[in-house]
Amino acid sequence: MAPLLFLEMEELFSQIIANFGYALRFFPLLCFIGTFVGFVKVCKILVKNPLLTLFALSILGWNYRIIFYSVEIKQYMGEVLVTTWLLYFLLKPYQTESRKITTLSIVGCISIFLSSVAPILLLSAGAYLLIDYYQSKKDSFDVVLTPSLWWSRTFVLNYFIIYFKNTNPKTHKLHWIKNYGFMPGEDFASMIRFISAKKEEVFDDFITIPFLGINVFFWLVILGCMALLINKNWKLFIFCCIPLPIHFLLSMFQAYAVTPRLLLYLYPTIALLGTFGLSFILSGLIKMAQRLRNRELITKPVFSYERTWWVALLIIMIPYFCSWFFSHSFIIKQSEVKECLQLIMDKRKDEEGVYNFPTDNVIVRYYNEINFKQNLPIKFGTIVPNAPAGTNSTHILKEMQEQNNKSWFIFVGLSKDSSNFYIKHLRSLGFRKMDSVSTYNVNSYLFDLGSKFN
């Protein structure tokens, strides 16, 4: 189930921007913009170097999955926003202790209602505050205790609200079991294979040139983790690195699945770690050039080498950007529901019914209600919760046969093989296919159920 605050914001924008197809995409887009405002602030504190900041912003901003979910009607950009701003408010200097306590408490409580993974992030944030308390000794223990208590109370409240609203949690769990979203815990080899597969999926999102994501950027991230340990920046290491093993552990107990979109909230910290790794390499090269200069083994000033390395970095980044455009196209679409409904509206006669296969009832209903002066009389298919295998197919076929004499059947996001299964079944019963329309990832067929061909 999507976080409560995300759902409320989607409802708000659908009311403010009525009868506009992109109303539901507006809040994810605002989260996308807000993420980069926060990420720039984080980079100013942690990275400081403007070219390295540009590198970090490029790695995150040109990420295919980040761009995709920036206008997708999903909660994942809200989770990325939470990660970025939570880190900023942890790093930000405060004038008074009370202001720090109040700010962190409010930010954490809002995060819980906006992000499903907020408990993981807040656990890491609590560890960050605890280490900071023992290292600095500037603030009282209230800086750790008070926000943690507020976060815990809000989490319990949010949990019970979702628990009573989520009427079918078993269906979601079965979905992720079927799609291999949970880490197997039977043997160590299976766990390693699972982690390796997810690692490749995630790092291929950052650099789309074949093999560079996993073979180059992955090792920059590892080097970034090592740099934090070498510099004894324990609190930042905890915040950036601990959420991932916690997420995988929850996955092993089938509490939360592991897929790139569910790991999207970690992408800002991954981009930062890769930037730390690159900074570590460049700093090492500059120090090496300085030593050679001191021994008079090289004659050029050190800044000349530093400038050369920066130019080389920018040259490397250019094909990376180009590869993104060659690998992906705009506008990124999953399905053209609105276009398909318009085609049906143009062709449909008054006596013809419309039936929507029960995969995307919500989005079909939404576009049907906002696009036309007179809505299509769509009957929405249903499924039987927690039904044994094969039961729902029989149930849907029965629903399809009970429609009007002539009916349009809409299939959204269904593979050709899956939709053909139902179409072939209707044809095998003698029902005649009269017409069809297709748009991207959406297929619709007009059948005459009142007469059979011989």
C-alpha positions in Angstrom: 0.0 0.0 0.0 1.3 3.5 -0.9 2.2 5.9 2.0 -0.7 7.9 3.4 0.7 11.3 2.8 1.5 10.4 -0.8 -2.1 9.3 -1.4 -3.5 12.5 0.2 -1.2 14.7 -2.0 -2.3 12.8 -5.1 -5.9 13.4 -4.1 -5.2 17.1 -3.5 -3.6 17.7 -6.9 -6.3 15.7 -8.7 -8.8 18.2 -7.2 -6.7 21.3 -7.9 -5.8 20.4 -11.4 -9.1 18.8 -12.4 -9.7 17.3 -15.8 -6.0 17.2 -16.6 -4.3 13.9 -17.4 -1.0 14.8 -15.7 -2.5 15.9 -12.4 -1.4 12.7 -10.7 2.1 13.1 -12.0 2.5 16.6 -10.6 3.5 15.6 -7.0 6.1 13.0 -8.1 7.6 15.8 -10.3 7.7 18.2 -7.3 9.5 15.5 -5.3 12.0 15.1 -8.2 12.7 18.9 -8.2 12.8 19.0 -4.4 15.3 16.1 -4.3 17.8 18.0 -6.4 17.4 21.1 -4.4 18.2 19.1 -1.3 21.0 17.1 -3.0 22.8 20.4 -4.0 22.7 21.5 -0.4 24.1 18.1 0.7 26.9 18.3 -1.8 27.8 21.8 -0.7 28.3 20.4 2.8 30.0 17.1 2.0 31.6 17.5 -1.5 32.5 21.2 -1.7 34.4 20.9 -5.0 32.0 22.3 -7.7 33.2 19.8 -10.4 32.7 16.9 -8.1 29.3 18.3 -7.2 28.5 18.4 -10.9 29.6 14.8 -11.2 27.3 13.7 -8.3 24.4 15.6 -9.7 25.0 14.1 -13.2 25.2 10.6 -11.8 21.9 11.0 -10.0 20.1 13.3 -12.4 20.8 11.2 -15.5 19.7 8.0 -13.8 17.1 6.3 -16.0 15.0 5.0 -13.1 15.0 8.4 -11.3 13.8 10.1 -14.5 11.2 7.5 -15.1 9.6 7.7 -11.6 9.8 11.5 -11.6 6.5 11.6 -13.6 5.2 8.2 -12.7 2.2 7.8 -10.4 4.2 6.0 -7.8 5.5 6.9 -4.3 9.2 6.2 -5.1 10.3 9.8 -5.8 8.8 10.7 -2.4 11.1 8.2 -0.8 14.1 9.6 -2.7 13.1 13.1 -1.4 12.9 11.8 2.2 16.5 10.3 2.0 18.0 13.5 0.6 16.4 16.0 3.0 16.8 13.7 6.0 20.5 13.6 5.3 20.6 17.4 4.8 18.9 18.1 8.2 21.3 15.7 9.9 24.3 17.5 8.4 23.0 21.0 8.8 24.5 23.1 11.6 21.9 24.5 14.1 22.1 27.6 16.2 20.4 26.0 19.2 19.9 22.4 20.5 16.1 22.9 20.8 15.8 23.9 17.1 17.8 20.8 16.1 15.5 18.6 18.2 12.3 20.2 16.8 13.5 20.1 13.2 14.6 16.5 13.2 11.4 15.4 15.0 9.2 17.1 12.5 11.2 15.9 9.5 11.2 12.3 10.7 7.5 12.2 11.5 6.6 13.6 8.0 8.9 11.1 6.5 7.0 8.2 8.0 3.8 9.3 6.3 5.5 9.9 3.0 7.8 6.9 2.7 7.4 3.2 3.3 11.1 2.8 4.0 11.3 5.7 6.4 11.8 3.3 9.4 15.0 2.0 7.8 16.3 5.5 7.2 15.3 6.7 10.6 17.0 3.8 12.3 20.2 4.9 10.4 19.5 8.5 11.4 19.2 7.5 15.0 22.6 5.7 14.8 24.0 8.8 13.1 22.8 11.0 16.0 24.1 8.6 18.6 27.6 8.5 17.1 27.5 12.3 16.7 26.6 12.7 20.4 29.5 10.6 21.6 32.0 12.2 19.2 31.1 15.9 19.7 29.8 16.0 23.3 28.3 19.4 22.4 24.6 18.5 22.7 22.7 16.7 25.5 21.3 13.2 24.9 17.9 14.8 24.3 19.1 15.3 20.7 19.1 11.5 20.3 16.2 10.6 22.6 13.5 13.1 21.8 13.4 12.7 18.0 13.6 8.9 18.4 10.6 8.9 20.7 8.6 11.0 18.3 9.6 8.8 15.4 8.6 5.6 17.3 5.2 7.0 18.2 4.5 8.1 14.6 5.6 4.8 13.2 3.2 2.9 15.5 0.3 5.2 14.6 1.1 4.9 10.8 1.5 1.1 11.1 -2.0 0.6 12.6 -3.6 3.0 10.1 -2.1 1.1 7.2 -2.8 -2.3 8.8 -6.5 -1.6 9.0 -6.6 0.1 5.5 -4.7 -2.7 3.7 -7.4 -5.2 3.2 -5.3 -7.8 1.3 -1.6 -7.9 2.4 -1.3 -11.6 1.4 -1.9 -10.7 -2.3 1.1 -8.4 -2.2 3.3 -10.9 -0.5 2.3 -13.6 -3.1 3.1 -11.2 -5.9 6.6 -10.6 -4.7 7.2 -14.3 -4.0 6.1 -15.1 -7.6 8.4 -12.3 -8.9 11.4 -13.3 -6.9 11.4 -10.1 -4.8 12.4 -11.8 -1.5 16.0 -12.9 -0.8 16.2 -16.7 -0.3 17.4 -17.7 3.0 17.8 -21.5 2.4 21.6 -21.5 1.6 24.4 -19.0 1.3 24.9 -19.6 -2.4 21.3 -18.6 -3.2 21.7 -15.4 -1.2 24.9 -14.5 -3.0 23.3 -15.1 -6.4 20.3 -12.9 -5.4 22.4 -10.1 -4.1 24.6 -10.2 -7.2 21.6 -10.0 -9.6 20.2 -7.0 -7.7 23.6 -5.3 -7.7 23.8 -5.5 -11.5 20.2 -4.2 -11.9 20.9 -1.2 -9.7 24.3 -0.2 -11.0 23.3 -0.6 -14.6 20.8 2.3 -13.9 23.7 4.6 -13.1 25.8 4.1 -16.2 24.1 2.7 -19.2 27.3 2.0 -21.2 27.5 -1.9 -21.1 29.6 -3.2 -18.2 30.7 0.3 -16.9 28.0 0.4 -14.3 29.0 -2.8 -12.5 32.7 -2.8 -13.4 33.5 0.9 -12.8 30.9 2.8 -10.8 30.4 -0.1 -8.4 34.0 0.0 -7.5 33.9 3.8 -7.1 31.1 3.2 -4.5 33.2 0.6 -2.7 36.1 3.0 -2.7 33.9 5.7 -1.3 32.9 3.5 1.6 36.5 2.8 2.2 37.3 6.5 2.1 34.7 7.1 4.8 36.2 4.4 7.0 39.8 5.7 6.4 38.7 9.2 7.4 36.8 7.8 10.4 33.6 9.4 9.3 31.6 6.7 11.1 28.3 8.5 11.3 28.1 9.2 7.6 29.2 5.6 6.8 26.4 4.3 9.0 23.7 6.5 7.3 24.9 5.7 3.8 25.7 2.0 4.1 23.6 0.4 6.9 20.1 0.8 5.2 21.0 -1.7 2.4 21.8 -4.7 4.7 18.7 -3.9 6.8 16.6 -3.9 3.6 18.0 -7.3 2.5 17.5 -8.7 6.0 13.8 -7.6 5.9 13.6 -9.2 2.5 14.8 -12.5 3.7 12.0 -12.5 6.3 9.6 -11.5 3.5 8.8 -8.2 5.1 9.9 -5.9 2.2 10.8 -6.9 -1.3 14.1 -6.0 -3.1 13.8 -4.5 -6.6 15.5 -1.5 -8.2 12.4 0.7 -7.7 12.1 -0.3 -4.1 15.8 0.5 -3.6 15.4 3.9 -5.3 15.6 5.7 -2.0 19.2 4.6 -1.7 20.3 6.2 -5.1 21.2 9.6 -3.6 23.6 8.0 -1.1 25.0 5.6 -3.8 25.7 8.7 -6.0 27.4 10.4 -3.0 29.6 7.3 -2.3 30.6 7.1 -5.9 31.6 10.8 -5.8 33.6 10.1 -2.6 35.4 7.3 -4.4 36.3 9.5 -7.3 37.4 12.3 -5.0 39.6 9.7 -3.2 41.3 8.7 -6.4 41.9 12.3 -7.6 43.2 13.4 -4.2 45.6 10.4 -4.3 46.8 11.4 -7.8 47.3 15.0 -6.7 49.3 13.9 -3.7 51.4 11.6 -5.9 52.1 14.5 -8.3 53.1 16.7 -5.3 55.6 14.1 -4.1 57.1 13.7 -7.6 57.3 17.5 -7.8 59.1 17.7 -4.5 61.6 15.1 -5.7 62.0 17.1 -8.9 60.9 14.1 -11.0 58.3 16.3 -12.8 58.7 19.9 -13.7 55.1 21.1 -14.2 53.2 22.7 -11.3 50.8 20.3 -9.5 47.8 22.4 -10.5 48.5 21.7 -14.1 48.0 17.9 -13.5 44.9 18.6 -11.4 43.5 20.7 -14.3 44.3 17.9 -16.8 42.6 15.3 -14.6 39.4 17.5 -14.4 39.4 17.9 -18.2 39.8 14.1 -18.5 36.9 13.6 -16.1 34.6 15.9 -18.2 35.6 14.1 -21.4 34.7 10.7 -19.8 31.3 12.1 -18.7 30.3 13.3 -22.3 29.9 9.7 -23.7 28.1 8.7 -20.6 25.4 11.4 -21.2 25.3 10.4 -24.9 24.8 6.8 -24.0 21.7 7.7 -22.0 20.0 9.2 -25.0 21.0 6.3 -27.2 19.7 3.8 -24.6 16.4 5.5 -23.8 13.8 7.7 -25.5 11.4 10.4 -24.4 8.6 10.4 -23.4 9.0 7.2 -21.4 5.6 5.5 -21.4 4.4 2.3 -19.9 1.0 2.3 -21.6 -1.2 4.6 -23.6 -4.5 4.2 -21.9 -5.9 7.6 -22.7 -5.2 7.2 -26.4 -6.8 3.7 -26.5 -10.0 5.0 -24.8 -10.2 7.8 -27.3 -10.0 5.3 -30.2 -12.7 3.2 -28.7 -14.9 6.3 -28.1 -14.5 7.2 -31.8 -15.5 3.7 -33.0 -18.0 2.6 -30.4 -21.7 2.5 -31.1 -24.3 3.1 -28.3 -25.3 -0.6 -28.0 -21.7 -1.8 -27.5 -20.4 -2.4 -24.0 -16.9 -2.0 -22.6 -15.1 -4.4 -20.2 -11.7 -3.7 -18.6 -9.5 -6.6 -17.7 -8.7 -6.4 -14.0 -5.1 -5.2 -14.1 -5.3 -1.4 -14.2 -8.8 -0.6 -13.1 -7.8 2.6 -11.3 -5.9 4.3 -14.1 -8.5 3.3 -16.7 -11.3 4.7 -14.5 -9.3 7.9 -13.9 -8.7 8.6 -17.6 -12.3 7.7 -18.5 -13.6 10.2 -16.0 -11.5 13.1 -16.9 -11.2 12.9 -20.7 -14.7 12.7 -22.1 -17.9 14.7 -21.7 -19.8 11.4 -21.5 -17.9 8.6 -19.9 -17.6 5.2 -21.6 -19.9 2.7 -19.8 -16.9 0.5 -18.6 -17.5 -2.5 -16.5 -14.4 -3.2 -14.5 -13.3 -6.8 -14.0 -12.7 -8.3 -10.6 -10.4 -10.9 -9.2 -10.9 -13.4 -6.3 -8.4 -12.5 -3.5 -6.0 -15.3 -2.5 -7.5 -17.6 -5.0 -5.7 -20.9 -6.0 -3.9 -20.9 -9.3 -6.2 -20.9 -12.3 -9.3 -19.8 -10.4 -9.0 -16.1 -11.5 -8.7 -17.0 -15.1 -11.9 -19.0 -15.0 -13.6 -16.2 -13.1 -12.5 -13.5 -15.6 -13.6 -15.6 -18.6 -17.0 -16.1 -17.0 -17.3 -12.3 -16.5 -16.3 -11.6 -20.1 -18.9 -14.0 -21.5 -21.6 -12.3 -19.4 -21.1 -8.9 -21.1 -23.4 -7.2 -23.7 -24.1 -8.8 -27.0 -21.3 -6.6 -28.5 -18.5 -5.6 -26.2 -15.0 -4.0 -26.3 -12.5 -5.9 -24.1 -9.6 -3.7 -22.9 -6.2 -5.3 -21.8 -3.7 -2.9 -20.2 -0.1 -3.9 -19.5 -0.8 -7.6 -20.4 1.6 -9.5 -22.6 0.5 -10.6 -26.0 0.5 -14.3 -24.8 -1.7 -13.4 -21.8 -4.3 -11.4 -23.8 -4.3 -13.9 -26.6 -5.2 -16.6 -24.1 -8.5 -14.9 -23.4 -9.1 -13.9 -27.0 -8.5 -17.4 -28.3 -10.9 -18.8 -25.6 -13.7 -16.5 -26.8 -13.0 -17.5 -30.4 -13.0 -21.2 -29.5 -16.5 -20.7 -28.1 -17.6 -19.4 -31.5 -17.8 -15.7 -30.7 -16.7 -13.4 -33.6 -14.0 -10.8 -33.3 -15.4 -7.7 -35.2 -12.7 -5.0 -34.6 -9.6 -4.1 -32.6 -7.6 -1.1 -31.6 -4.1 -1.0 -30.1 -1.8 1.6 -28.6 1.4 1.2 -26.7 1.0 -1.7 -24.2 -2.8 -1.5 -24.5 -4.9 -3.7 -26.7 -8.7 -3.7 -27.1 -11.0 -6.1 -29.1 -14.6 -5.9 -30.1 -16.5 -9.2 -29.9 -20.1 -10.1 -30.8 -21.2 -12.3 -27.9 -24.8 -12.5 -29.2 -24.1 -14.7 -32.2 -21.6 -17.4 -33.0 -20.0 -18.3 -36.3 -20.0 -21.8 -37.7 
